[in-house]
Amino acid sequence: MRLRLLTICRAVLRAMLILLAIALILLGIVFASGCTRAVLVPESSPIRIGPATRARIYAMTDGEWELSGNTVTIPEGWYCVPPSFVEAK
């Protein structure tokens, strides 16, 4: 009886260690595959919008830039340029 219980405990411990190893490996893969880096580009370079971008935007109203109260969907592929690309009125 005691030997059987010991065998069962060892099997459960071995299974738990295997599950822990698998979980750590999967966690490492998830973190490694999600590593992306974004940096702001220099003032002299525009950027392109990626998929499914929603943001609040500035619109020119009566010669002044006003921040929108709502968010809008910006189509993928549109360009964003730094303020130096826009001529002041």
C-alpha distances in whole Angstrom, upper triangle without the diagonal:
4,5,5,6,9,10,11,12,14,15,17,18,20,21,23,24,26,27,29,30,32,33,35,36,38,39,41,42,43,45,47,48,50,52,55,58,61,64,68,70,74,76,78,76,75,71,70,68,64,63,62,64,65,67,70,73,77,80,83,85,89,88,85,82,80,76,75,73,71,69,70,68,70,70,68,70,73,74,74,76,77,80,82,82,84,87,88,91
4,5,5,6,9,10,11,12,14,15,16,18,20,21,23,24,26,27,29,30,31,33,35,36,37,39,41,42,43,45,47,48,50,53,56,59,62,66,68,72,75,76,74,73,70,69,67,63,62,62,63,64,66,69,72,75,78,82,84,87,87,84,80,78,74,73,72,70,67,69,67,69,69,67,69,72,73,72,75,75,78,80,81,82,86,86,89
4,5,5,6,9,10,11,12,14,15,16,18,20,21,23,24,26,27,29,30,32,33,35,36,37,39,41,42,43,45,47,48,52,55,58,61,65,67,70,73,75,73,72,68,67,66,62,61,61,62,64,66,68,71,75,78,82,84,87,87,84,80,78,74,73,72,69,67,68,67,68,68,66,68,70,71,71,74,74,77,79,80,81,85,86,88
4,5,5,6,9,10,11,12,14,15,17,18,20,21,23,24,26,27,29,30,32,33,35,36,38,39,41,42,43,45,47,51,54,57,60,63,66,69,72,74,71,70,67,66,64,60,59,58,60,61,64,66,70,73,76,80,82,85,85,82,78,76,72,71,70,67,65,66,64,66,66,64,66,68,70,70,72,73,76,78,78,80,83,84,87
4,5,5,6,9,10,11,12,14,15,16,18,20,21,22,24,26,27,29,30,32,33,35,36,37,39,40,42,43,45,49,52,55,58,61,64,67,70,72,69,68,65,64,62,58,57,57,58,59,61,64,67,71,74,77,79,83,82,79,76,74,70,69,67,65,63,64,62,64,64,62,64,67,68,68,70,71,73,76,76,77,81,82,84
4,5,5,6,9,10,10,12,14,15,16,18,20,21,22,24,26,27,29,30,31,33,35,36,37,39,41,42,44,47,50,54,56,60,62,66,69,70,68,67,64,63,61,58,56,56,58,59,61,64,67,70,73,77,79,82,82,79,75,73,69,68,67,65,62,64,62,63,63,61,63,66,67,67,69,69,72,74,75,76,80,81,84
4,5,5,6,9,10,11,12,14,15,17,18,20,21,23,24,26,27,29,30,32,33,35,36,38,39,41,43,46,49,53,56,59,62,65,68,69,67,66,62,61,60,56,55,55,57,58,60,63,66,69,72,76,78,82,81,78,74,73,69,68,67,64,62,63,61,62,62,60,62,64,65,65,68,69,71,74,74,75,79,80,83
4,5,5,6,9,10,11,12,14,15,17,18,20,21,22,24,26,27,28,30,32,33,35,36,37,39,41,45,48,51,54,57,60,63,66,68,65,64,61,59,57,54,53,52,54,55,57,60,63,67,70,73,75,79,79,76,72,70,66,65,64,61,59,60,58,59,59,57,60,62,63,63,66,67,69,72,72,73,77,78,81
4,5,5,6,9,10,10,12,14,15,16,18,20,21,22,24,26,27,28,30,31,33,34,36,37,39,43,46,49,52,55,58,61,64,66,63,62,59,58,56,53,51,51,53,54,56,59,62,65,68,72,74,77,77,74,70,68,64,63,62,60,57,59,57,58,58,56,59,61,62,62,64,65,67,70,70,72,75,76,79
4,5,5,6,9,10,10,12,14,15,16,18,20,21,22,24,25,27,29,30,32,33,35,36,38,42,44,48,51,54,57,60,63,65,62,61,58,57,55,52,51,51,52,54,56,59,62,65,68,72,74,77,77,74,70,68,64,64,62,60,58,59,57,58,58,56,58,60,61,61,63,64,67,69,69,71,74,75,78
4,5,5,6,9,10,11,12,14,15,17,18,20,21,23,24,26,27,28,30,32,33,35,37,40,43,47,50,53,56,59,62,63,61,60,56,55,53,50,49,49,50,52,54,57,60,63,66,70,72,76,75,72,69,67,63,62,61,58,56,57,55,56,56,54,56,58,59,59,62,63,65,68,68,69,73,74,77
4,5,5,6,9,10,11,12,14,15,16,18,20,21,22,24,26,27,28,30,31,33,35,39,41,45,48,51,54,57,60,62,59,58,54,53,51,48,47,46,48,49,51,54,57,61,64,67,69,73,73,70,66,64,60,59,58,55,53,54,52,54,54,52,54,56,57,57,60,60,63,66,66,67,71,72,74
4,5,5,6,9,10,10,12,14,15,16,18,20,21,22,24,26,27,28,30,32,33,37,40,43,46,49,52,55,58,60,57,57,53,52,51,47,46,46,48,49,51,54,57,60,63,67,69,72,72,69,65,63,59,59,57,55,53,54,52,53,53,51,53,56,56,56,59,59,62,64,64,66,70,71,73
4,5,5,6,9,10,11,12,14,15,17,18,20,21,23,24,26,27,29,30,32,36,39,42,45,49,51,54,57,59,56,56,52,51,50,46,45,45,47,48,50,54,56,60,63,66,69,72,71,68,65,63,59,59,58,55,53,53,52,52,52,50,52,54,55,55,58,58,61,63,63,65,69,70,73
4,5,5,6,9,10,11,12,14,15,16,18,20,21,22,24,26,27,29,31,34,37,41,44,47,50,53,56,57,55,54,50,49,47,44,43,43,44,46,48,51,54,57,60,64,66,70,69,66,63,61,57,56,55,53,50,51,49,50,50,47,49,52,53,53,56,56,59,62,62,63,67,68,71
4,5,5,6,9,10,10,12,14,15,16,18,20,21,22,24,26,27,29,32,35,39,42,45,48,51,54,56,53,52,49,48,46,42,41,41,43,44,46,49,52,55,58,62,64,67,67,64,60,58,55,54,53,50,48,49,47,48,48,46,48,51,52,51,54,54,57,59,60,61,65,66,69
4,5,5,6,9,10,11,12,14,15,16,18,20,21,22,24,26,27,31,34,37,40,44,46,49,52,54,51,51,48,47,45,42,41,41,43,44,46,49,52,55,58,62,64,67,67,64,60,58,55,54,53,51,48,49,47,48,48,46,48,50,51,51,53,53,56,58,59,60,64,65,68
4,5,5,6,9,10,11,12,14,15,17,18,20,21,22,24,26,30,33,36,39,43,45,49,52,53,50,50,46,45,44,40,39,40,41,43,45,48,51,54,57,61,63,67,66,63,59,58,54,53,53,50,47,48,46,47,46,44,46,48,49,49,52,52,55,58,58,59,63,64,67
4,5,5,6,9,10,10,12,14,15,16,18,20,21,22,25,28,31,34,38,41,44,47,50,51,49,48,44,43,41,38,37,37,38,40,42,45,48,51,54,58,60,64,63,60,57,55,51,50,49,47,44,45,43,44,44,41,44,46,47,47,50,50,53,55,55,57,61,62,65
4,5,5,6,9,10,10,12,14,15,16,18,20,21,23,27,29,33,36,39,42,45,48,50,47,46,43,42,40,37,36,36,38,39,41,44,47,50,53,57,59,62,62,59,55,53,50,49,48,46,43,44,42,43,43,41,43,45,46,46,48,49,52,54,54,56,59,60,63
4,5,5,6,9,10,11,12,14,15,16,18,20,22,25,28,32,35,38,41,44,47,48,46,45,42,41,40,36,36,36,38,39,41,44,47,50,53,57,59,63,62,59,55,54,50,50,49,47,44,45,43,43,43,40,42,45,45,45,47,48,51,53,53,55,59,60,63
4,5,5,6,8,10,11,12,14,15,16,18,20,24,27,30,34,37,39,43,46,47,44,43,40,39,37,34,33,34,35,37,39,42,45,48,51,55,57,61,60,57,54,52,49,48,47,45,42,42,40,41,40,38,40,42,43,43,46,46,50,52,51,53,57,58,61
4,5,5,6,9,10,10,12,14,15,17,19,22,25,28,32,35,38,41,44,45,43,42,38,37,35,32,31,31,33,34,36,40,42,46,49,52,55,58,57,54,51,49,46,45,44,42,39,40,38,38,38,36,38,40,41,41,44,44,47,49,49,51,55,56,59
4,5,5,6,9,10,11,12,14,15,17,21,23,27,30,33,36,39,42,44,41,40,37,36,35,32,31,32,33,35,36,39,42,45,48,52,54,58,57,54,50,49,45,45,44,42,39,40,38,38,39,36,38,40,41,40,43,43,46,48,48,50,54,55,58
4,5,5,6,9,10,10,12,14,16,19,23,26,29,33,35,38,41,43,40,39,36,35,34,31,30,31,32,34,36,40,42,45,48,52,54,58,57,54,50,49,46,45,45,42,39,40,38,38,37,35,36,39,39,39,42,42,45,47,47,49,53,54,57
4,5,5,6,9,10,10,12,15,18,21,24,28,31,33,37,40,41,38,37,34,33,31,28,27,28,29,31,33,37,39,42,46,49,52,55,54,51,48,46,43,42,42,39,36,37,34,35,34,32,34,36,37,37,40,40,44,46,45,47,51,52,55
4,5,5,6,8,10,11,13,16,19,22,26,29,32,35,38,39,37,36,32,32,30,27,26,27,28,30,31,35,37,40,44,47,49,53,52,49,45,44,41,40,40,37,34,35,33,33,34,31,33,35,36,35,38,38,41,44,44,45,49,50,53
4,5,5,6,8,10,11,15,18,21,24,28,30,33,36,38,35,35,31,31,30,27,27,28,28,31,32,35,38,41,44,47,50,53,52,49,45,44,41,41,41,38,35,36,34,34,34,31,33,35,35,35,37,37,41,42,43,45,48,50,53
4,6,5,6,8,10,14,17,20,24,27,29,33,36,37,34,33,30,29,28,24,24,25,27,29,31,34,36,40,43,46,49,52,51,48,45,44,40,40,40,37,34,34,32,32,32,29,30,33,33,33,36,36,40,42,41,43,47,49,52
4,6,5,6,9,12,16,19,22,25,28,31,34,35,32,31,28,27,25,22,22,22,24,26,28,31,33,37,40,43,46,49,48,46,42,41,37,37,36,34,31,31,29,29,29,26,28,30,31,31,33,34,37,39,39,41,45,46,49
4,6,5,7,10,13,16,19,23,25,29,32,33,31,30,27,26,25,22,22,23,23,25,27,30,32,35,39,42,45,48,47,44,40,39,36,36,36,33,30,31,29,29,29,26,28,30,30,30,32,32,36,37,38,39,43,44,47
4,6,6,9,12,16,19,22,24,28,31,32,29,29,26,25,25,22,22,24,24,27,28,31,33,36,39,42,45,49,47,45,41,40,37,37,37,35,32,32,30,29,29,26,27,30,30,30,32,32,35,37,37,39,43,44,47
4,6,8,12,15,18,22,24,27,30,31,28,27,24,23,22,19,19,21,22,24,26,30,31,35,37,41,44,47,46,43,40,39,36,35,36,33,30,30,27,27,26,23,24,27,27,28,30,31,34,36,36,38,41,43,46
4,6,10,12,16,19,21,25,28,29,26,25,22,21,20,17,17,18,19,21,23,26,28,31,34,38,40,44,43,40,36,36,32,32,32,30,27,27,24,24,24,21,23,25,25,25,27,28,31,33,33,35,39,40,43
4,7,10,13,17,19,22,25,27,24,24,20,20,20,17,18,20,20,22,23,27,28,31,34,37,40,43,42,39,36,35,32,32,33,31,27,28,26,25,25,22,23,25,25,24,26,27,30,31,32,34,37,39,42
4,7,10,14,16,19,22,23,20,20,17,17,16,14,16,17,17,20,21,24,25,28,31,34,37,40,39,36,33,32,29,30,30,29,25,25,23,22,22,19,20,21,21,21,22,23,26,28,28,30,34,35,38
4,7,10,12,16,19,20,18,18,15,16,16,14,17,18,17,20,20,23,24,26,29,32,35,38,36,34,30,30,28,28,29,28,25,25,23,22,22,19,19,21,20,19,20,20,24,25,25,28,31,33,36
4,7,9,13,15,17,15,14,12,13,13,12,15,17,15,17,17,20,20,23,26,28,32,35,33,30,27,27,24,25,27,25,22,22,21,19,20,17,17,18,16,15,16,17,20,21,22,24,27,29,32
4,6,9,12,14,12,13,11,13,14,14,18,19,17,19,18,20,20,22,25,27,31,33,31,29,25,26,24,25,27,26,23,23,22,20,21,19,18,18,16,14,15,14,17,19,19,22,25,27,30
4,7,9,11,10,10,9,12,13,14,18,19,17,18,17,18,18,19,22,24,27,30,28,25,22,23,21,23,25,24,22,22,21,19,20,18,17,17,14,12,12,11,14,15,16,18,21,23,26
4,7,8,6,8,8,11,13,15,19,21,18,20,19,20,19,20,23,24,28,30,27,26,23,24,23,24,27,26,24,23,22,19,20,18,17,16,13,11,10,9,13,13,14,17,20,22,25
4,5,6,8,10,14,16,18,22,24,21,23,21,22,21,21,23,24,28,30,27,25,22,24,23,26,28,28,26,25,25,22,23,21,19,18,15,13,11,9,12,11,12,16,18,20,24
4,6,8,10,14,16,19,23,24,21,23,21,21,19,18,20,21,24,26,23,22,19,22,21,24,27,27,25,24,24,21,22,21,19,17,14,11,8,6,8,7,9,12,15,16,20
4,7,10,14,17,20,23,25,23,24,22,23,21,20,22,22,26,27,24,23,21,24,24,26,29,29,27,26,25,22,22,21,19,17,13,12,9,8,10,8,8,12,14,17,20
4,7,10,13,16,20,22,20,22,20,21,19,19,21,22,26,28,25,24,22,24,23,25,28,27,25,23,22,19,19,18,15,14,10,9,7,8,11,10,9,13,16,19,22
4,7,10,13,17,19,16,18,17,18,16,17,18,20,23,26,23,22,19,21,20,22,25,24,21,20,19,15,16,14,12,10,7,6,4,7,10,10,9,12,15,18,21
4,7,9,13,15,13,15,15,17,15,17,19,21,24,27,25,24,20,22,20,21,24,23,19,18,16,13,13,11,9,8,6,5,7,9,12,14,12,14,18,20,23
4,6,10,12,11,14,14,16,15,17,19,21,25,28,26,25,22,22,21,21,23,22,18,16,14,10,10,8,5,6,4,6,9,12,15,17,15,16,20,22,25
4,7,9,7,10,11,14,13,16,18,20,24,27,26,24,21,21,19,18,21,18,15,13,10,7,7,5,5,5,6,7,11,13,16,18,17,18,21,24,26
4,7,6,10,12,15,16,19,21,24,27,30,29,28,24,24,21,21,22,20,16,14,11,9,8,5,6,8,10,11,14,17,20,22,20,22,25,27,29
4,6,9,12,16,17,20,22,25,28,31,31,29,26,25,22,21,22,19,15,13,10,9,7,5,8,10,12,14,17,20,23,25,23,24,28,30,32
4,6,10,14,15,19,20,24,26,30,30,28,24,23,20,18,19,16,12,10,7,7,7,7,11,12,14,15,19,21,23,26,25,25,28,30,32
4,7,10,12,15,17,21,23,27,27,25,21,20,17,15,16,14,10,8,6,6,7,7,10,10,12,12,16,18,20,23,22,22,25,27,28
4,7,9,13,15,19,21,25,25,23,19,17,14,12,13,10,6,5,4,6,9,10,13,13,14,13,17,18,20,23,22,22,25,26,27
4,6,10,13,16,18,22,22,19,16,14,11,9,10,8,5,6,7,7,11,13,15,13,14,12,15,16,17,21,20,19,23,23,25
4,7,10,13,15,19,19,16,13,10,7,6,7,6,4,6,9,10,13,16,17,15,15,13,15,16,16,20,20,18,21,21,22
4,6,10,12,16,16,13,10,8,6,6,9,8,7,7,10,9,13,15,16,14,13,11,13,13,13,17,16,15,18,17,19
4,7,9,13,12,9,6,5,4,6,10,11,11,11,13,13,16,18,19,15,15,12,13,13,11,15,15,13,15,14,15
4,6,10,10,8,5,5,7,7,11,12,12,12,14,14,17,19,20,16,16,13,14,14,13,16,15,12,14,13,13
4,7,6,5,5,6,9,10,14,15,16,16,18,17,20,22,22,18,17,15,15,15,13,15,15,11,12,11,10
4,5,5,6,7,10,11,13,16,17,17,20,19,22,25,25,22,21,19,19,19,16,19,18,15,15,13,12
4,6,8,10,13,14,17,19,21,21,24,23,26,28,28,25,24,22,21,21,18,20,20,16,15,13,10
4,7,9,13,15,18,20,22,21,24,23,25,28,27,24,22,20,19,18,15,16,17,13,12,9,7
4,6,10,12,15,18,19,20,22,21,24,27,27,23,21,19,18,17,13,16,16,13,13,10,9
4,7,10,13,15,16,16,19,18,21,23,23,20,18,16,15,14,11,14,15,12,13,10,11
4,6,9,12,13,14,17,17,21,23,24,20,20,17,17,16,14,17,18,15,16,14,15
4,6,9,10,12,15,15,19,21,22,19,19,16,17,16,15,18,19,16,18,17,18
4,6,7,9,12,13,17,20,21,18,19,16,18,18,17,21,21,18,20,19,20
4,7,10,13,15,19,22,24,21,22,20,21,21,21,24,24,22,24,23,23
4,7,10,13,16,19,21,19,20,19,21,22,21,25,25,23,25,25,25
4,7,9,13,15,18,16,17,16,19,20,20,24,23,22,25,25,25
4,6,9,12,15,13,15,14,17,19,20,23,22,21,24,24,25
4,6,9,12,11,13,14,17,19,21,24,22,21,25,26,27
4,6,9,7,10,10,14,16,18,21,19,18,22,23,24
4,6,6,9,11,15,18,20,22,20,20,23,25,26
4,6,9,11,15,18,20,23,20,21,24,27,28
4,6,10,13,16,19,21,18,19,23,25,27
4,7,10,14,16,18,15,16,19,21,23
4,6,10,13,14,12,13,16,19,21
4,7,9,12,10,11,14,17,19
4,7,8,6,8,12,14,17
4,5,6,8,11,13,16
4,5,5,8,9,13
4,5,7,9,13
4,6,9,13
4,6,9
4,6
4
